[in-house]
Amino acid sequence: AILAEAFCPRAKFCCSVVFAWASQSPLHTRVAMRRMALALGLLSVVLLCECSADEAVESATTDQPLHLGTPAPAPHRALRALKASVEGSKCKVDQRTMNQLTTGLGRGSCDTHVVYTPAPWEVDFVTNMPTIQDSTHAWAAGCKKMQSNKALIDKWLPLVNLQATGAAVPSSFDKKALSYFMTTTKCPGAPPRVDVEAIEPLVGFLRHPLHHCIDHSRRYRLSKDYMLLGSRASVGSGRKFFFDVGASTFAHGGGGASQSWFVSQYERRMGVKFDRIIAWEYGGSQVERLSETPFEVLVNTSYFVIPAAGEPDACHNPLNFIRKLCHKDDFCVFKLDMDTPYVESAIVDQLVKDPKVVGLIDEFYYEDHVSKSPMEYQGWGRGKKDHDLAKSIRIFSKLRAMGTRAHSWV
């Protein structure tokens, strides 16, 4: 990326993306070495081609006009796509609009006060994770704790299975096993309402509690059957939004189905049909990305095939979309899993520093690729990470204390 910048400043972004992709697996594996070789080849192509993208596109659109119904020559299509991705990533929100976004938050007719109470064993993991975690595959100290708390897991997972059928989680759940939110809602002309809602505890390495430590197969590696959603009573009277960063396709993804899971689970468990879905996934085309999307979902979907951005004033920073679109009476769900850690970390850092935007997000899902987790041996790779599991569990804990239902995603 540094060499590319020296020859052509606008190539830096493209090369950064290529090298980030190439470093997803450990360098000692053959697959990663092949990826790096391919990345070096792509780098040379970018250096030669990207600086002439303007001239090539101009030539394609003026000297040799393309008629409706006639596909553009392949080189021109590739250069146009490359130029669009670079220029799209440079879009910025002007300062006046940013001020409006940050000062206009919190519109809505009802006031809410949220108090989060973690389960005792969550407190233990959050407090002592620096000494529990380690970089070995066995993850011995952490697994010993999970095994000793199997009785609490046995009280937790049946409630997830119950909610998955569409039934409500009983208010008499075991508060030693599950964490919970107590929300007091005051609306004009109505008496205050108090809701108590369970949520899965932040324990272990923030995946399915049976995976690795108790069940040594890979049955639960990508399982989502540990997360508890909110209740139907918690859904606001306004619009329903889903912001999906790392959207893949409707029925497929690196961690299994994602969009289809949110659409089906929120409708079944909470009676929510999203009025609008806003999605980002870098690469490919909308034709490819939306080919699996059912029509009733497609008509409410905005899908960007350029990368989400982490700069605070970037047009495609998803937090700016949330600030612009979500009101307090709306129901807003945000999933962050684009597998680009430096961008994800920038977005999360901004989130934890902004209580107003956190107050607009009802449920937040985030797969945080960290060090000192068994997942480094089960898909993430042992490469350099932005931070360790101890910091990650503190981030989730802080977001919950700020009032949002923060879940560790797969």
N, C-alpha and C positions, 0 to 999 in steps of 0.2 A: 504494500500500500504506500510506503514511503517513496519507493522508486517510482511508482505510478504518479504520485503527486508531483515529483520533480519534473516528469515529462508532460504531465497533463493533469491539472488539479481536479478536474471533474471525474477522473478515473479512480480517485481514492476510494470513494464510496463503494464502487463496484468490486474493487479488489478486497476491501474489508469484508464484504459479504461472502466472497468466495473463500477467503481464508478462515472465516468463522465457521463456515460449513465444513471445510476440510479438517478442522480441528475437533470435530464432534467425537471422534473415537481416539483411543490411545495411539500414539504414533508408532508403537512397536508392532501393531497389527498390520497384516498385509493390506487389508481393506483401506486403512487410513493412509498407508503409503501410496496406494493407487490414487486415493482422493487427492493427496497433496501433489502428485505428479500431474493430475488433471488440472488442479488449481493453477499450477505454474504455467501450464499450457494456455489456460484461459487468461491468465495475467498478460501473456504476450499478445493475445488477440485484443484484449482491452486496450493495451498501450498503443497498438497499431490502428485500431478502429474507432475508439471512443472519441478521440479528439476531432475526428472528421465526421462525427455524427451529424452536426449541423449542416455541413455541406452536402452530405449524402441525402439527408431528408429533404433539404431545399431542392436538390436536383430531382429527387423522386417526385416532388409535388409541383415543380414548375417546368423544368426542361422536358420531363417525360411524364405528363399528367396521367393519372390513373383513372379509368372510367369506372362508374358504379357497376358492381358485379364482377369486376376483374380483380383477382387477388394481386396484391403487391408482390414484386419479386422478393424472394426469401431474404437476401441480404438487407434490403430496405426494411422489411418487417422486423428483422432482428435489431437493426440499429434504432428504429423507432421505439421498440420496446425498451431498449437500453436507455435511450434518452428520456423516455417518459418516467422510468423508475428513478433516474437521477434527479430530474427536475421536480418530480412529485415529492421527493424527500426533502427538497429545499424550501417548500412552501412554508411561510411563516405567518403567524397571527400578529397584526400590528398592535402597538402598545395600547392604543385607545380601546380596541376590542378586548384585549387581555384584561384591562381594568374593568370593563363591563362584565366580563365572564366571572371575575373573582369577586366583584361587589354585588352581583345580582343573584347570588345563590340563596337558597333557602325559601323560595317562594312557595306558598302553600297555606291552606286554611287551618291545618291541625298542627299542634305542637307535641313533640314526643320527648320523653326522657328515658334513656336506656342505661341499664346497669348490668354489667357482665360479671358472672360468678364462675370461676373455673373450678372444676372438680379437684379434690385434694391430690390425686395422682398426677393431674396436669401441672399443678403447682410444683410438685416434686421434679417432674421432667424439665419444666422451664427453668427452675432455679438451679438445678444440678447438672444440666446438659453439658456444660464445659468439662466436667469430670466423667460423665457417662459415655460420651461419644468417643470413637476412635476410628482410625483409618483402616482397620482390618475388615476382611470379609465376614468374619464371625460376629463382630460387633457384640462381644461377650457380655459386658456389663449392662448394656441396654437390653439385650435379649433376656438376660436373667430377670430384670425388672418386669418385662412384658410377661414372661412365663409365670412369675409370682402373682401377677394380677389377672390371671386368666378368668377368675370368677367375675371380675368387673367387665371384661370383654363379653362374657356370656350374658350380661344384662344389657349391654350396649347394642350388639348386632341384631337381636330380635326386633328391636324398635325400628331399625333401618328397614328390615324386611317388611314390617307391618306398614310403615309409611309408604313403601314402594307399591303397596296394593291400593293406595288411595285413602287408607284409614288415617285418622288423626293419632298423633302420639299422645298417650295418656298424660294427664298432668301429674300423675303420681309416680313419675319415673324416679329412679334411684340417683340422688344428687351426689353420691359418692362415686358413681360410675360415669355420669354425664355432666358436662358443663351446661350452663343455661344463661339466657338473657331474660331480664324482667323489664318490660317496656310499658311505660305509662303514657297513654295517649289522651290528649285533651283537644276536643273539637268544639267549635262554637255551637251552642244550643244543645249539647249532649253531655251526659255525665262522664267523668274520667273513666277510662278502661285500662285495666292492668292485664297484660298477657305474660305468661311464663312459658318460654320455648326452649326445649333442649337442643343441644348441638354436640357433635362428637368432640371428645376431649383432644387436646394437643399432646399426644404421647408418642413414645417410640420415635421412629424416624419419619413420622408424618405420612404414612401410607396405611393400607389395610392392616389392622392390628394382628392378624394371623400370619401375614406374609413374612417369610424368612425366619422369624424367631420361633414360631410355633408350627407352622406348616412349611416344610422345607422344599416343597414343589414350587412351581411357578404359577400355580392356580390363581393366586391372589395378587400377582405382581401388578396387573393393570386393572384390578377390580376397583369399581367406584362404590361398592356396596358397604361403605363405612360412613358415608356422609349423610347427615340429617339436614334436610331443608327446613325452612320456616313453616309456620302454620298458615292456613287459609285466612285466618283473622288478621294476620300481619300484612296482607297485601293492600296497598293503598288504593284509593278510589280513582286515581289518575291513570295515565298510560303505562304500558308495560314495555320496557326496553331490555334488550340483550346486546351487550357489547362484547364481541368475540375476537380477541387478538391472538392469532394463530389458529385460524378457522379451518384450514384444510378443506375437505369436502363434507357434505352433509352427513354421509354415513360412514366415512372412513377417516383415519388419522393415525399418527404415530402411536398414540396411546389408546387406540380404539375409537369408536364412534364418539363424536363430541357434540356437534350441533344437534344431531338427532336425539342425543341423550338429554340435552337441555330442553328441547321442545317437548319431548314426550314426558319427561319426569316432572317438569314444572306444571304441565297441564294435569297430569294424573295426581300428583301429590298436593298441589296448591291451587288447582283450578285456573292457572295462569296461561293465557294465550298471548304471546308477545305481539304487540302492535307494530314493533319495528325491531329488526335485527341489523346491527351494523358490524361488519366483519372485515378483518384484514388478514391477508395471507400473501406473502411476497412470492412472486414467480408464477409461471403458468399463465393461463388466460381465464377470463370469466367464463368462457364456454366450457373449459375443463372443470373449473372450480364449482360451477353451479349445475353441472350436468345431472347430479343426483338429487337436487333440491326439489321437493314437491311444490306444485304450483301455489298451494295455499300458504306456503312459507315464502316462496320466491317473491310474491307480490309485495311482501313487507320487508324485503332484504336489500340492503345497500352493501355491496361487496367490493372492497378495494384490493387490487392485485399489486399494490406497492407496499413497502414495509411501514408498519407503525413506527413512530419516532419517539425518542426519549427526551428531546429538548423541550423545556417548558413552553416555549412559544411556537412550537411546530404545529402546523395545521393538522397533521396526522398523529399528534399525541392524543390517545383516546381520552385522557382526562379532560381535554378541552371540549370534546364532544359531549362528555357527561355534564360538564359545567353548563354548556349551551342548551342541552335538551332536557335534562332531568330536573323536576321540581320535587319538593318534599312529599307531595301527595302521589307521586309516581312510584312505580316499582321498578328498580333498576338493578340488573345483574351484570357483573363484569368478570370475564374470564381472561387471564393473561397466561399464555403458554406459547410464545413464539420461538422458543429455543435460541434466543439471542440474549445471553445473560446480561451484557452491559446495558442493553436497552431496557430490559425488564427491570433491572436494579434501579435504573434512573427513574422509571415510572413509579416504582414502589416507594423509593425515597421521597419523591414529591407527594405521594399519597399520604404517607404517615406524617408529613409536616403540614397537611392541609385538612383540619377537622371539618371544614365546610363541605369539601367535596366528598370526604368519607361519609358525611351525613346524608349524602344523596345516593350512596351505594348500599342497597339492601343486602346483597350477597356478593362476595368476592371469591374467586377461585384462582389459584396461582400454583404452578409447579415450579418450585424454586430448586434449581440444580446447585447443590451445595457439596462441600467436602465433608468427610467424616460421617458418611452415610453408607449403608450397604448397597444403596442404589448405584454407587460408583462402579460396582462390579456387575450390575444388572441392567445396563443400558446407557447410563450417563457417561461412562468412561472416567479415567483417573486424571484427566487433564486439569489444568489450573482453574479454580473456581473463584468467584467473587468473594464468597464468605463461607463460613462453616454452618453446620446444623444448629449449633447453639444460637448463633445470631438469627437464623431463619425462624426458629421457634419463638424467639422474642418478638420478631416482626409480626407474626400471626397473632401472638398474645396482645401486642399493643393495638393492632387494628381492631381486635375484638373489644378491648377496653374502650376504644373510641366509638364503638357502637355498631360496627358492621359485622355480619356473619362471615368471617374469613375462613375459607377451607383450603387445605392443601390438596391440589389437583394431581392427576396422574399423567 
